Amino acid sequence: MAFRDRVARRLGMPRGKRHLLHVVGTRLEIGVFNVQWLEYRWQLFETLALSSIDAQSEKDFTWVLGIDRDMPQSFRERLDELAAARPWIRLLELELLDDFESEFKQWCLKEAEAKGRPPVLTTRIDNDDAVHRELFGEIRRAACELLANGSALPAAITAVSGYQWVPATGHGYRAYHHSHSIGTSLLESFDAFTSVYGKNHRRIPDWVVERDGSVRHLGGDTRWWLYATTATSLVLLRTGKGLRDGTVANPGAHELAAKTLRAFGVDAAGGLRDIDEPVLAERHVDLVDQGKAVDRDIKRVRAQIRQLRKAGERADTELLAKRQELHDRRKELARAWVA
């Protein structure tokens, strides 16, 4: 009996039925409207994340990209073209960044329901990072072994070693992280599904252990991830503190060879050195804080509209106009991020 059939029998599923659903989730520039910023991030996305996903040896997964429903048209057209050529990509339109967690969870549950409620394996990857071409295969093998052995769920699967690097210079160093934002995965039963995005990635192994679950670390000598530090990182944008300078200054930093990058499916990283990184506006942290306040106002107005609709009433024009006004302000603030 084939390995997958043995796992299916253990789970009480018919032979030949897919024994788990693997969904990879990525947030793709939700709430970003500055064209210069978007163009640079797009180059990172195509060169790193997209290339590494395309190169995966294991193809049995779905990649859900959370996108802003108001993404500038030219970028949306480029994204639609990429997705049309890749049947494993699904686009999840969102109103706000904070909507991703709940909408991603609901998407996974709906997909799992349609496939007979198998265990659900979710993996996270940022849109400017890359993973080793064998990572998804290793994650899936680990998940199948956990299921076949009857290991307790939920189960955390983390890739603990990789590179932290700077695309603009090509320099990086080997790094360790017990539960990084790249490649960390969560295997759960359908009935108790929360998704890998349902908690901070650093807390996932602890969260699993607190629930008497299982933890599997993928280590060895393999560098499983390529973590990019740039002038457009969310940490830098939101706090004014980034990892870029520290990465270059690290005593172990060196130029990553082309052969090293090819292990991640990355063949055109050199082109990133020729692109000017956006320069953040001096008051970018304040702009981001104002944007968060606007997002909270949008949520409040949205809740009022939903409450009216639930009661069978129509939202008045003033309320709808307020929502649009807030969205216009949200875009105005985001366009001002770059000097």
N, C-alpha and C positions, 0 to 999 in steps of 0.2 A: 504494500500500500504506500502511495506517495506521501511525502512528509506533510504536504498541505492537507491531504485527506485525513491523515492521522490527527492533525490538529482540529480539523472540522468535526471529526467524530467525537473527540474529547469535549468539544464545545456544544455537542448536540445539534450540529448543523448537517444538512444533507451533503453527500459526497459531491465534489466538484464545485461547491459553492465557495465564493471568496470568503476566507476565514477572518480577514480583518480589513478595515477601511483605513487607508493612509492618506491624510490630508495635511499638506504643507501650507502654512499661513504667512502672509507678508503684508505689511501696511505700506502702500506705495504713495507717498507724498500727499497724504490727506490734509487738507487745509493749507496747501502751498500754492501761491498764486503769483509769485515773482518769477518772471520768465527766465532771467539769468540764473537764478537758483535752480529752477526746474530743469533747465538745459544741462547744467553741470550734473545734477543728480541723475538725469536720464542717462548721461554717458556712463556714470558709475553703475547704474542698474543694468544697462545693456552689456557692458564690458565684464562685470563681475557676477552679480546674482543670476541674471538670465543665462549667461554663458555656462555657469557652473551647473545650473539646473538642466540645461540642454544636454550637458555631458554626462549626467548620471547614468551609471550602468543599469541600475534598477529603474524600470519605467512604470511600475504599478503604484502610482500615486496621483493625486490631484493637487494642483497648486492654486490656491485661492488668493487672489490679489485684492486687498481692500483698497478702493480708490474713491476719491472725492467725486460726488455726482456732478459737481460743477468744475471738474478739471478743465483747464483751458483747451479749446477745441483742437488745436493743432497737436497737442500732446495726446489727447484722447484718440485722435485718428491714428497716430503712430502706435498707440497701445492696442487698439482694435486690430490693426494689421498684424502685429506680433501674435496676438492671441488667436487669430483666425488660422495661423499656421501651426499652432500647438494645441492639439485637442486636450491636453492635460491642464490647460489654464482655464480658470473661471474668474470672471470679474465680479466683485461684490461692491455695488455702489452704496456709498454712505453719505449721510448729511454731515456728520462730525467725526473727528478722530476717536472720540470716546465711544462711538457706536460700534467700533470694530469688534470688541470682545464679545458682546452679546449677539451681534449679527453673524459673526464667524461661528459661534457655538450653534446657533439655530440652523445655519447652513449645513454644518456637519451632521446634526441630528436628523435633518430632513433627508440628507443623502444616505445616511445609515439606515433609516427607516425603509427607504426604497430598496435597499440591498439586503433586507432581512435581519436588521439589527445586529450586525457583527460587532466585535470589539472595535473601538476606534482609536487609531494611533494618530496623534497630531504632532507636528514638528514646526518649530519657528525658525525663520531666517529673516534678517533685515534686508532691505532692498539695495544696500551698498556693500554687502558682504558676499563671500563665496565659500562653498564647501567642497571638500574632496569628492572627486567623481564616484568614489565607492561608498560615500557616507550613507546614502539612503538605503543601499543594499545591506550595509552593516546594521543600521537601525532596524530594518525589517527582519533580518535574521535574528537579532536579539529579541525582538517582540515575539516572533514565532517560537523561539526556544522557551521564552517565559510562559507562553500559552500552553505549549506542548508539555511542559514540566508541571503544569498546574500551579505556577507561582501566583502569589497573591497580587490582586490588582487593588488600587492603581499601581502602575510601574513607571518609574522615571528612567529614561535612557539618555545619558549625556555623553558628549564627546569632549574630553577634558584637555586636549592639547591641540595647539594650532599656532598660527602666526598673527601677531599684531603688527600692522604695517601702514605705511603712508603712501597711497597711490601717486601723489604728486612728486615724490622723490624716489620711490621704488624700494625704500629701506624698511626693514622690519626685523623682528626677533621672535624666537619661539616663546610661547606663553602658555600658562596653565590656568584653567578656570574650571571649578567643579560643576558649574551649571551655567554656561554662557548663554547669551542671547542668540547664539547661532547653533542650530542643530539640536538643541535640547528638545526632547520629545516626551510625550506622556501617553501611555497606553491605558485605556479605561474601558470598562464595560459600558454598553449602551445605556443601561438603566442608571448608571452613576456618572454619566459623562459631564465634564466641566470644561475641558480643552486646555491645552498648554498655555493659552493666553488668559486663563481664568485666575492666574496668580503671578506674582513677580517671578521671573525666571530663576533668580538666585535662591528663591525659597522652595522651588519644586521638590528637590530631594527631601528636604525637611518635611514638607507638606505630605509627601508620600509616606515617609516613615511614621509620622504621627497617625496615619491611618492604617498602619500595619501592612503597608504595601511592599513593593520590591524596588530595588535600585540597581541599575546596571550601568557601569562606566565603560566607555570605549576609550582605551588608552593605547598602550604600546608605543612604538616609535613613530606611528603615523601622525602627521599633522593634519587634523581633520577640518580645520576652518581657517579662513583668511579674513581677519577682522580689520576693516578699513577705518583709519582715523583721518578725518578731513576737516576742512574749514566749514563744512556744512553739517556736522554731526548735531543730533538733537540735543545732546548734553551741552555742547558749546552754545547752541542757540538759546537754550532755556536758562543756563546758569552762568554763561561767560567763561566756563572752565572746560577746556578740552584736553584730549590725550595726544594730540598731534606732535607738539614740541617734545614731550616726554618720550614719545616713541622713537623719534630720530636720535635723541640724546642717550637712549638706553645703551649701556656698555656692550650689550650683545647684538645691537642693531647692525645689519649689513644689507647689502643690496640683494634682493631675492632673485635668483637666477630664473631665466625663462623656463627651464626644465621644471623647476619647483612650481612655478605658476601653472604650468600645463597640467599638473596633477589635479588642479581645481577646475580644469576646463577653460582656463583664462589664457588667451593667446594674444590679446591686443592691449595689455596693460600699459605698454610703453606710450601709447597714444594719450593716456591720462596725464602724462607729464607735460604735454604741450598745451593743455587747456588751463586757462587761468581760473583759479578757485574764486568764487564770489567773496567779496569783502563785506563783512557784516557791518550794518549801521551801528554807530556808537551806542545808540539806545535800544539795541535789539532785544535785550532782556525785558525792558519796559514794554516794548511793542508786543512781545509774546504774552506777557502778563495781561495786557489789555485785551488781547485776543482770547485768552482763557475766560475773562470776564464776559466777553460777548458770547462765547459758546454757552456759558451758563445761562445767559439771558435767552438764547435761542431755545435751550432745553425747557425753560419755564414757559415760553410762549407755545412751544410745541406740545407740551403737556396740556395746556389750556385748550388748544385746538383738538387734541385727541379726546379730551373729556367731553367737549361739545359734540363731537361726532359719535362718541359712544352713547350719548344721550339722544341721538337721532336729530341733533340740531346742526345747522350749518355755522361754520366759523364766520364772524362778521368781517367785512372788508378791512376794517381798522386793524384787526388782529393779524390778518394775512399780510397787510402792508407793513406792520411792525416786524414780522418775521423776515420779510424781504429786505427791509431797511437794515436789520441786524446782519444779514448775510452780506450785504454790500459793505458794511463796516468791517466785517471779518476779512473780506478780500482786500480792502484798502490797507488794513494793518499789515497783512502778510506781504503785500507788494512792497512795503517799506523796509523789509528786513535788510535789504542789501544797500550799501552806501552808493 
